[in-house]
Amino acid sequence: MPMNFIYHLRYFFFIAINWTPRLAFFTLKHEIKGARKYNIDTIELNRLNKLTIHGDNLIHASIYQGANYFLIEKAFGYLRSMNANHSIVDFGSGKGRVLVVAAHYGFRNITGIDFAKALCISAEQNINQIQSLYPSTQFTVICDDVINYKIKGDENVFFFFNPFDEVVMLQVIKKILKSLKEKSRQIFIVYINPLHKESFLSAGFEEEYYLKKMEYLELSILSNNEEE
């Protein structure tokens, strides 16, 4: 039995049992379509506790699960229409799905950070699969705790698929705000399944794009509304 079929079956039942069968059908449809379109293998469910982890924040992390292709494409389509598809950092980048799709949408400087060594290796393998299609794109995969990452002054998009709880999120927001003090610019926060959106709103960001599909697929794009 092909390995992908097993993953797809497990993934379908995981979503159907924890949420709804309708959502499971929708998600699996886009999983298969996205994997073929981008020529990558990023489907997996992993609770991370058996992986080699950098840092001490495993207790604050969410289960590894690739962000829904439908929402990723909606987010990047919006950013491209705003001419904001320049430099992106994916906090909790897993197997690199967002990194690959970002290249397809014209991002030229793409960084992924994840604290799980095995996931970072998979991300690099997926990038190698498509690197030749984007010769001018700079990909960087960093295997470390996100709280150790120093945000660069040219990074303008920060992506989150509910990767960790509010404890870590607040630390990352502080880093983003510090970066803005060091270099004023317009930035965008792409937040899928935005459980801690209020933390960004409280920090002064404003929501400028929102999409909800069915009951559980939710996308928020926030900005500091400061023109470059």
C-alpha atoms as an extended CHARMM CRD file, in Angstrom:
* protein
*
       228  EXT
         1         1  MET       CA              0.0000000000        0.0000000000        0.0000000000  PROA      1               0.0000000000
         2         2  PRO       CA              1.5770000000        3.3540000000       -0.9970000000  PROA      2               0.0000000000
         3         3  MET       CA              2.8220000000        5.3890000000        1.9530000000  PROA      3               0.0000000000
         4         4  ASN       CA              1.0290000000        8.5510000000        0.8010000000  PROA      4               0.0000000000
         5         5  PHE       CA             -2.2830000000        6.6990000000        0.7650000000  PROA      5               0.0000000000
         6         6  ILE       CA             -1.7380000000        5.6740000000        4.3890000000  PROA      6               0.0000000000
         7         7  TYR       CA             -0.9140000000        9.2460000000        5.3940000000  PROA      7               0.0000000000
         8         8  HSD       CA             -3.9500000000       10.5470000000        3.5350000000  PROA      8               0.0000000000
         9         9  LEU       CA             -6.2150000000        8.0090000000        5.2000000000  PROA      9               0.0000000000
        10        10  ARG       CA             -4.8880000000        8.8100000000        8.6690000000  PROA      10              0.0000000000
        11        11  TYR       CA             -5.1380000000       12.5060000000        7.9850000000  PROA      11              0.0000000000
        12        12  PHE       CA             -8.7230000000       12.2050000000        6.7880000000  PROA      12              0.0000000000
        13        13  PHE       CA             -9.8910000000       10.2840000000        9.8550000000  PROA      13              0.0000000000
        14        14  PHE       CA             -7.9620000000       12.5740000000       12.2200000000  PROA      14              0.0000000000
        15        15  ILE       CA             -9.8020000000       15.6270000000       10.8750000000  PROA      15              0.0000000000
        16        16  ALA       CA            -13.1490000000       13.8480000000       10.5340000000  PROA      16              0.0000000000
        17        17  ILE       CA            -13.0540000000       12.6280000000       14.1310000000  PROA      17              0.0000000000
        18        18  ASN       CA            -11.7090000000       15.8250000000       15.6970000000  PROA      18              0.0000000000
        19        19  TRP       CA            -13.7160000000       18.2460000000       13.5450000000  PROA      19              0.0000000000
        20        20  THR       CA            -16.1110000000       17.2190000000       10.7450000000  PROA      20              0.0000000000
        21        21  PRO       CA            -16.1620000000       14.7960000000        7.7840000000  PROA      21              0.0000000000
        22        22  ARG       CA            -16.9720000000       17.7350000000        5.4810000000  PROA      22              0.0000000000
        23        23  LEU       CA            -13.8310000000       19.5270000000        6.5850000000  PROA      23              0.0000000000
        24        24  ALA       CA            -11.8420000000       16.2980000000        6.1680000000  PROA      24              0.0000000000
        25        25  PHE       CA            -12.9860000000       15.9300000000        2.5370000000  PROA      25              0.0000000000
        26        26  PHE       CA            -12.1940000000       19.5710000000        1.7800000000  PROA      26              0.0000000000
        27        27  THR       CA             -8.7680000000       19.3900000000        3.4250000000  PROA      27              0.0000000000
        28        28  LEU       CA             -7.7600000000       16.1200000000        1.7950000000  PROA      28              0.0000000000
        29        29  LYS       CA             -8.8060000000       17.4090000000       -1.6160000000  PROA      29              0.0000000000
        30        30  HSD       CA             -6.4780000000       20.3920000000       -1.2470000000  PROA      30              0.0000000000
        31        31  GLU       CA             -3.7110000000       18.2370000000        0.2750000000  PROA      31              0.0000000000
        32        32  ILE       CA             -3.6040000000       16.0180000000       -2.8050000000  PROA      32              0.0000000000
        33        33  LYS       CA             -3.9900000000       18.9420000000       -5.2130000000  PROA      33              0.0000000000
        34        34  GLY       CA             -1.2890000000       20.9960000000       -3.4500000000  PROA      34              0.0000000000
        35        35  ALA       CA              1.2330000000       18.1600000000       -3.2440000000  PROA      35              0.0000000000
        36        36  ARG       CA              0.9080000000       17.5740000000       -6.9840000000  PROA      36              0.0000000000
        37        37  LYS       CA              0.9620000000       21.2650000000       -7.8880000000  PROA      37              0.0000000000
        38        38  TYR       CA              4.0900000000       22.0700000000       -5.8710000000  PROA      38              0.0000000000
        39        39  ASN       CA              5.8040000000       18.6650000000       -6.1280000000  PROA      39              0.0000000000
        40        40  ILE       CA              6.4140000000       18.3410000000       -2.3830000000  PROA      40              0.0000000000
        41        41  ASP       CA              5.6520000000       15.8790000000        0.4010000000  PROA      41              0.0000000000
        42        42  THR       CA              4.5960000000       17.7380000000        3.5400000000  PROA      42              0.0000000000
        43        43  ILE       CA              1.5790000000       15.8400000000        4.8270000000  PROA      43              0.0000000000
        44        44  GLU       CA              2.0760000000       14.4820000000        8.3350000000  PROA      44              0.0000000000
        45        45  LEU       CA              0.6400000000       14.6270000000       11.8060000000  PROA      45              0.0000000000
        46        46  ASN       CA              3.2650000000       14.6520000000       14.5460000000  PROA      46              0.0000000000
        47        47  ARG       CA              2.9380000000       15.4720000000       18.2240000000  PROA      47              0.0000000000
        48        48  LEU       CA              6.6810000000       16.2970000000       18.2740000000  PROA      48              0.0000000000
        49        49  ASN       CA              7.4270000000       14.6240000000       21.6200000000  PROA      49              0.0000000000
        50        50  LYS       CA              9.5820000000       11.9320000000       19.9940000000  PROA      50              0.0000000000
        51        51  LEU       CA             11.6150000000       14.3030000000       17.8360000000  PROA      51              0.0000000000
        52        52  THR       CA             14.9320000000       15.9680000000       18.6120000000  PROA      52              0.0000000000
        53        53  ILE       CA             14.0350000000       19.4900000000       19.6760000000  PROA      53              0.0000000000
        54        54  HSD       CA             16.1520000000       22.6400000000       19.9870000000  PROA      54              0.0000000000
        55        55  GLY       CA             15.2660000000       24.6980000000       23.0530000000  PROA      55              0.0000000000
        56        56  ASP       CA             12.9070000000       24.1960000000       25.9670000000  PROA      56              0.0000000000
        57        57  ASN       CA              9.5720000000       25.2400000000       24.4860000000  PROA      57              0.0000000000
        58        58  LEU       CA              8.1180000000       21.8820000000       23.4680000000  PROA      58              0.0000000000
        59        59  ILE       CA              5.4570000000       22.2790000000       26.1550000000  PROA      59              0.0000000000
        60        60  HSD       CA              4.2570000000       25.4440000000       24.3800000000  PROA      60              0.0000000000
        61        61  ALA       CA              4.1510000000       23.9470000000       20.8700000000  PROA      61              0.0000000000
        62        62  SER       CA              1.1750000000       22.7380000000       18.8540000000  PROA      62              0.0000000000
        63        63  ILE       CA              1.0080000000       19.4390000000       16.9780000000  PROA      63              0.0000000000
        64        64  TYR       CA              2.8060000000       19.5170000000       13.6130000000  PROA      64              0.0000000000
        65        65  GLN       CA              0.3120000000       19.7660000000       10.7870000000  PROA      65              0.0000000000
        66        66  GLY       CA              0.7600000000       21.4640000000        7.4220000000  PROA      66              0.0000000000
        67        67  ALA       CA             -1.2700000000       24.6380000000        6.8900000000  PROA      67              0.0000000000
        68        68  ASN       CA             -4.1980000000       24.2440000000        4.5170000000  PROA      68              0.0000000000
        69        69  TYR       CA             -3.1390000000       24.9400000000        0.9270000000  PROA      69              0.0000000000
        70        70  PHE       CA             -6.3920000000       26.7840000000        0.2550000000  PROA      70              0.0000000000
        71        71  LEU       CA             -5.6800000000       29.3360000000        2.9850000000  PROA      71              0.0000000000
        72        72  ILE       CA             -1.9830000000       29.6680000000        2.1240000000  PROA      72              0.0000000000
        73        73  GLU       CA             -2.8410000000       30.4910000000       -1.4690000000  PROA      73              0.0000000000
        74        74  LYS       CA             -5.5410000000       32.9660000000       -0.4280000000  PROA      74              0.0000000000
        75        75  ALA       CA             -3.0460000000       34.7200000000        1.8660000000  PROA      75              0.0000000000
        76        76  PHE       CA             -0.2380000000       34.8820000000       -0.6800000000  PROA      76              0.0000000000
        77        77  GLY       CA             -2.5980000000       35.9380000000       -3.4440000000  PROA      77              0.0000000000
        78        78  TYR       CA             -3.6590000000       38.8880000000       -1.2960000000  PROA      78              0.0000000000
        79        79  LEU       CA             -0.0600000000       39.8320000000       -0.4420000000  PROA      79              0.0000000000
        80        80  ARG       CA              0.9290000000       39.6490000000       -4.1060000000  PROA      80              0.0000000000
        81        81  SER       CA             -1.9400000000       41.9870000000       -4.9910000000  PROA      81              0.0000000000
        82        82  MET       CA             -0.5590000000       44.4030000000       -2.3760000000  PROA      82              0.0000000000
        83        83  ASN       CA              2.9720000000       44.0790000000       -3.7950000000  PROA      83              0.0000000000
        84        84  ALA       CA              4.0340000000       42.7900000000       -0.3840000000  PROA      84              0.0000000000
        85        85  ASN       CA              5.5300000000       39.4670000000       -1.5310000000  PROA      85              0.0000000000
        86        86  HSD       CA              9.1630000000       40.2950000000       -0.7870000000  PROA      86              0.0000000000
        87        87  SER       CA             10.6530000000       38.6450000000        2.2790000000  PROA      87              0.0000000000
        88        88  ILE       CA              8.8830000000       36.1320000000        4.5270000000  PROA      88              0.0000000000
        89        89  VAL       CA              9.6250000000       34.3060000000        7.7740000000  PROA      89              0.0000000000
        90        90  ASP       CA              7.5710000000       31.2300000000        8.6780000000  PROA      90              0.0000000000
        91        91  PHE       CA              7.6210000000       30.6380000000       12.4280000000  PROA      91              0.0000000000
        92        92  GLY       CA              7.1940000000       26.8850000000       12.8940000000  PROA      92              0.0000000000
        93        93  SER       CA              7.9500000000       25.9970000000        9.2780000000  PROA      93              0.0000000000
        94        94  GLY       CA              7.7350000000       22.2180000000        9.6310000000  PROA      94              0.0000000000
        95        95  LYS       CA              8.4030000000       20.4030000000        6.3710000000  PROA      95              0.0000000000
        96        96  GLY       CA              8.5640000000       23.6040000000        4.3640000000  PROA      96              0.0000000000
        97        97  ARG       CA              5.1410000000       23.7570000000        2.7190000000  PROA      97              0.0000000000
        98        98  VAL       CA              4.7350000000       27.5020000000        3.2080000000  PROA      98              0.0000000000
        99        99  LEU       CA              8.3040000000       28.1320000000        2.0400000000  PROA      99              0.0000000000
       100       100  VAL       CA              7.7220000000       26.3730000000       -1.2630000000  PROA      100             0.0000000000
       101       101  VAL       CA              4.3560000000       28.0000000000       -1.9250000000  PROA      101             0.0000000000
       102       102  ALA       CA              5.8590000000       31.4050000000       -1.0710000000  PROA      102             0.0000000000
       103       103  ALA       CA              8.4120000000       30.9560000000       -3.8500000000  PROA      103             0.0000000000
       104       104  HSD       CA              5.6000000000       30.1910000000       -6.2860000000  PROA      104             0.0000000000
       105       105  TYR       CA              3.9680000000       33.4980000000       -5.3180000000  PROA      105             0.0000000000
       106       106  GLY       CA              7.0910000000       35.5270000000       -5.9910000000  PROA      106             0.0000000000
       107       107  PHE       CA              8.7930000000       35.8820000000       -2.6110000000  PROA      107             0.0000000000
       108       108  ARG       CA             12.5420000000       36.2260000000       -3.1270000000  PROA      108             0.0000000000
       109       109  ASN       CA             13.8460000000       35.9020000000        0.4280000000  PROA      109             0.0000000000
       110       110  ILE       CA             12.2570000000       32.9910000000        2.2900000000  PROA      110             0.0000000000
       111       111  THR       CA             13.1410000000       31.8450000000        5.8090000000  PROA      111             0.0000000000
       112       112  GLY       CA             11.7070000000       28.9950000000        7.8350000000  PROA      112             0.0000000000
       113       113  ILE       CA             12.3550000000       28.3810000000       11.5230000000  PROA      113             0.0000000000
       114       114  ASP       CA             11.5110000000       25.1740000000       13.3310000000  PROA      114             0.0000000000
       115       115  PHE       CA             12.8730000000       23.5890000000       16.4800000000  PROA      115             0.0000000000
       116       116  ALA       CA             12.4670000000       19.9660000000       15.2820000000  PROA      116             0.0000000000
       117       117  LYS       CA             15.5480000000       18.6600000000       13.4940000000  PROA      117             0.0000000000
       118       118  ALA       CA             13.7100000000       15.9830000000       11.4740000000  PROA      118             0.0000000000
       119       119  LEU       CA             11.1980000000       18.5150000000       10.1540000000  PROA      119             0.0000000000
       120       120  CYS       CA             13.9730000000       20.9040000000        9.1250000000  PROA      120             0.0000000000
       121       121  ILE       CA             15.6790000000       18.1100000000        7.1930000000  PROA      121             0.0000000000
       122       122  SER       CA             12.4040000000       17.3470000000        5.4160000000  PROA      122             0.0000000000
       123       123  ALA       CA             11.9660000000       21.0510000000        4.6250000000  PROA      123             0.0000000000
       124       124  GLU       CA             15.4030000000       21.1810000000        3.0190000000  PROA      124             0.0000000000
       125       125  GLN       CA             14.5930000000       18.0810000000        0.9720000000  PROA      125             0.0000000000
       126       126  ASN       CA             11.3550000000       19.6270000000       -0.2750000000  PROA      126             0.0000000000
       127       127  ILE       CA             13.1430000000       22.8550000000       -1.1620000000  PROA      127             0.0000000000
       128       128  ASN       CA             15.7650000000       20.8930000000       -3.0880000000  PROA      128             0.0000000000
       129       129  GLN       CA             12.9470000000       19.3890000000       -5.1360000000  PROA      129             0.0000000000
       130       130  ILE       CA             11.9150000000       22.7790000000       -6.4890000000  PROA      130             0.0000000000
       131       131  GLN       CA             15.0190000000       24.9710000000       -6.0600000000  PROA      131             0.0000000000
       132       132  SER       CA             15.8860000000       24.8650000000       -9.7750000000  PROA      132             0.0000000000
       133       133  LEU       CA             12.5090000000       26.4440000000      -10.6010000000  PROA      133             0.0000000000
       134       134  TYR       CA             13.3930000000       29.5340000000       -8.5550000000  PROA      134             0.0000000000
       135       135  PRO       CA             17.1090000000       30.2120000000       -9.1340000000  PROA      135             0.0000000000
       136       136  SER       CA             16.9360000000       33.8080000000       -7.8460000000  PROA      136             0.0000000000
       137       137  THR       CA             15.1200000000       32.8950000000       -4.6200000000  PROA      137             0.0000000000
       138       138  GLN       CA             17.0570000000       32.6620000000       -1.3750000000  PROA      138             0.0000000000
       139       139  PHE       CA             15.7910000000       29.8590000000        0.8960000000  PROA      139             0.0000000000
       140       140  THR       CA             16.9830000000       29.5490000000        4.4890000000  PROA      140             0.0000000000
       141       141  VAL       CA             15.9370000000       26.8430000000        6.9560000000  PROA      141             0.0000000000
       142       142  ILE       CA             16.9520000000       27.4600000000       10.5550000000  PROA      142             0.0000000000
       143       143  CYS       CA             16.6990000000       24.6670000000       13.0990000000  PROA      143             0.0000000000
       144       144  ASP       CA             16.2930000000       26.5160000000       16.3770000000  PROA      144             0.0000000000
       145       145  ASP       CA             13.7740000000       27.8370000000       18.8600000000  PROA      145             0.0000000000
       146       146  VAL       CA             11.9140000000       30.7970000000       17.3530000000  PROA      146             0.0000000000
       147       147  ILE       CA             12.6370000000       32.9710000000       20.3790000000  PROA      147             0.0000000000
       148       148  ASN       CA             16.3320000000       32.9250000000       19.3930000000  PROA      148             0.0000000000
       149       149  TYR       CA             15.7100000000       34.3560000000       15.9380000000  PROA      149             0.0000000000
       150       150  LYS       CA             16.7610000000       37.9610000000       15.3030000000  PROA      150             0.0000000000
       151       151  ILE       CA             14.3840000000       39.5680000000       12.8360000000  PROA      151             0.0000000000
       152       152  LYS       CA             16.0650000000       41.3420000000        9.9310000000  PROA      152             0.0000000000
       153       153  GLY       CA             15.1430000000       44.8330000000        8.8180000000  PROA      153             0.0000000000
       154       154  ASP       CA             14.0860000000       43.7600000000        5.3300000000  PROA      154             0.0000000000
       155       155  GLU       CA             11.6600000000       41.0400000000        6.4550000000  PROA      155             0.0000000000
       156       156  ASN       CA              8.1230000000       42.2340000000        5.8590000000  PROA      156             0.0000000000
       157       157  VAL       CA              5.8570000000       39.1510000000        6.1510000000  PROA      157             0.0000000000
       158       158  PHE       CA              5.6200000000       36.8590000000        9.1840000000  PROA      158             0.0000000000
       159       159  PHE       CA              3.6430000000       33.6370000000        8.8790000000  PROA      159             0.0000000000
       160       160  PHE       CA              2.0330000000       31.6480000000       11.6980000000  PROA      160             0.0000000000
       161       161  PHE       CA             -0.1280000000       28.5390000000       11.5640000000  PROA      161             0.0000000000
       162       162  ASN       CA             -0.9520000000       28.5460000000       15.2730000000  PROA      162             0.0000000000
       163       163  PRO       CA              2.4990000000       27.0450000000       15.9640000000  PROA      163             0.0000000000
       164       164  PHE       CA              2.6960000000       27.7350000000       19.7040000000  PROA      164             0.0000000000
       165       165  ASP       CA              0.7780000000       29.1060000000       22.6350000000  PROA      165             0.0000000000
       166       166  GLU       CA              0.5260000000       32.6720000000       23.9000000000  PROA      166             0.0000000000
       167       167  VAL       CA              3.6350000000       32.3640000000       26.0740000000  PROA      167             0.0000000000
       168       168  VAL       CA              5.9100000000       32.0390000000       23.0500000000  PROA      168             0.0000000000
       169       169  MET       CA              3.7480000000       34.1940000000       20.7850000000  PROA      169             0.0000000000
       170       170  LEU       CA              4.1310000000       37.1990000000       23.0870000000  PROA      170             0.0000000000
       171       171  GLN       CA              7.9100000000       36.8130000000       22.9600000000  PROA      171             0.0000000000
       172       172  VAL       CA              7.8510000000       36.7110000000       19.1640000000  PROA      172             0.0000000000
       173       173  ILE       CA              5.6020000000       39.7850000000       19.0220000000  PROA      173             0.0000000000
       174       174  LYS       CA              8.1040000000       41.6590000000       21.1910000000  PROA      174             0.0000000000
       175       175  LYS       CA             10.8280000000       40.7650000000       18.6930000000  PROA      175             0.0000000000
       176       176  ILE       CA              8.7070000000       42.0230000000       15.8120000000  PROA      176             0.0000000000
       177       177  LEU       CA              8.0100000000       45.3130000000       17.6100000000  PROA      177             0.0000000000
       178       178  LYS       CA             11.7080000000       45.7210000000       18.4070000000  PROA      178             0.0000000000
       179       179  SER       CA             12.5240000000       45.1750000000       14.7440000000  PROA      179             0.0000000000
       180       180  LEU       CA             10.0400000000       47.8960000000       13.7760000000  PROA      180             0.0000000000
       181       181  LYS       CA             11.7130000000       50.3390000000       16.1570000000  PROA      181             0.0000000000
       182       182  GLU       CA             15.0720000000       49.5370000000       14.5960000000  PROA      182             0.0000000000
       183       183  LYS       CA             13.7180000000       49.9270000000       11.0540000000  PROA      183             0.0000000000
       184       184  SER       CA             10.3290000000       51.4570000000       10.3960000000  PROA      184             0.0000000000
       185       185  ARG       CA              8.4460000000       49.6810000000        7.5870000000  PROA      185             0.0000000000
       186       186  GLN       CA              5.1130000000       48.1580000000        6.7370000000  PROA      186             0.0000000000
       187       187  ILE       CA              4.8490000000       44.5220000000        7.7450000000  PROA      187             0.0000000000
       188       188  PHE       CA              2.1410000000       41.8830000000        7.4520000000  PROA      188             0.0000000000
       189       189  ILE       CA              1.2280000000       39.1120000000        9.8620000000  PROA      189             0.0000000000
       190       190  VAL       CA             -0.3190000000       36.0720000000        8.1830000000  PROA      190             0.0000000000
       191       191  TYR       CA             -2.0770000000       34.0750000000       10.8770000000  PROA      191             0.0000000000
       192       192  ILE       CA             -3.9340000000       30.8390000000       10.1210000000  PROA      192             0.0000000000
       193       193  ASN       CA             -6.1430000000       29.4830000000       12.9070000000  PROA      193             0.0000000000
       194       194  PRO       CA             -5.4870000000       32.7330000000       14.8110000000  PROA      194             0.0000000000
       195       195  LEU       CA             -6.1310000000       31.6800000000       18.3870000000  PROA      195             0.0000000000
       196       196  HSD       CA             -3.9950000000       34.5010000000       19.7780000000  PROA      196             0.0000000000
       197       197  LYS       CA             -4.9730000000       37.2340000000       17.3210000000  PROA      197             0.0000000000
       198       198  GLU       CA             -5.8910000000       39.4680000000       20.2360000000  PROA      198             0.0000000000
       199       199  SER       CA             -2.2060000000       39.5810000000       21.2170000000  PROA      199             0.0000000000
       200       200  PHE       CA             -1.3880000000       41.2160000000       17.8800000000  PROA      200             0.0000000000
       201       201  LEU       CA             -4.3490000000       43.5880000000       18.1080000000  PROA      201             0.0000000000
       202       202  SER       CA             -3.2700000000       44.6060000000       21.6020000000  PROA      202             0.0000000000
       203       203  ALA       CA              0.2270000000       45.2870000000       20.2350000000  PROA      203             0.0000000000
       204       204  GLY       CA             -1.1690000000       47.7980000000       17.7610000000  PROA      204             0.0000000000
       205       205  PHE       CA             -1.6670000000       45.7080000000       14.6270000000  PROA      205             0.0000000000
       206       206  GLU       CA             -4.8830000000       45.9970000000       12.6600000000  PROA      206             0.0000000000
       207       207  GLU       CA             -6.6710000000       43.2790000000       10.7390000000  PROA      207             0.0000000000
       208       208  GLU       CA             -6.9950000000       44.1720000000        7.0700000000  PROA      208             0.0000000000
       209       209  TYR       CA             -8.0130000000       40.8340000000        5.5620000000  PROA      209             0.0000000000
       210       210  TYR       CA            -10.1270000000       38.0550000000        7.0250000000  PROA      210             0.0000000000
       211       211  LEU       CA            -11.4520000000       34.8110000000        5.5870000000  PROA      211             0.0000000000
       212       212  LYS       CA            -13.3910000000       31.9830000000        7.1620000000  PROA      212             0.0000000000
       213       213  LYS       CA            -14.1640000000       28.7890000000        5.2640000000  PROA      213             0.0000000000
       214       214  MET       CA            -16.6410000000       26.3970000000        6.8320000000  PROA      214             0.0000000000
       215       215  GLU       CA            -16.3650000000       26.5070000000       10.6030000000  PROA      215             0.0000000000
       216       216  TYR       CA            -12.7290000000       25.7680000000       11.2790000000  PROA      216             0.0000000000
       217       217  LEU       CA            -10.6000000000       27.1900000000        8.4430000000  PROA      217             0.0000000000
       218       218  GLU       CA             -9.7270000000       30.7400000000        9.3920000000  PROA      218             0.0000000000
       219       219  LEU       CA             -7.2230000000       33.2480000000        8.0210000000  PROA      219             0.0000000000
       220       220  SER       CA             -6.3140000000       36.6700000000        9.3650000000  PROA      220             0.0000000000
       221       221  ILE       CA             -3.8270000000       39.1010000000        7.8360000000  PROA      221             0.0000000000
       222       222  LEU       CA             -2.8080000000       41.9690000000       10.0730000000  PROA      222             0.0000000000
       223       223  SER       CA             -0.6150000000       44.9750000000        9.4130000000  PROA      223             0.0000000000
       224       224  ASN       CA              0.9720000000       47.8680000000       11.2570000000  PROA      224             0.0000000000
       225       225  ASN       CA             -0.4420000000       50.0660000000        8.4590000000  PROA      225             0.0000000000
       226       226  GLU       CA              2.7880000000       51.9710000000        8.0360000000  PROA      226             0.0000000000
       227       227  GLU       CA              3.7250000000       52.6780000000        4.4410000000  PROA      227             0.0000000000
       228       228  GLU       CA              7.3310000000       52.0710000000        3.4890000000  PROA      228             0.0000000000
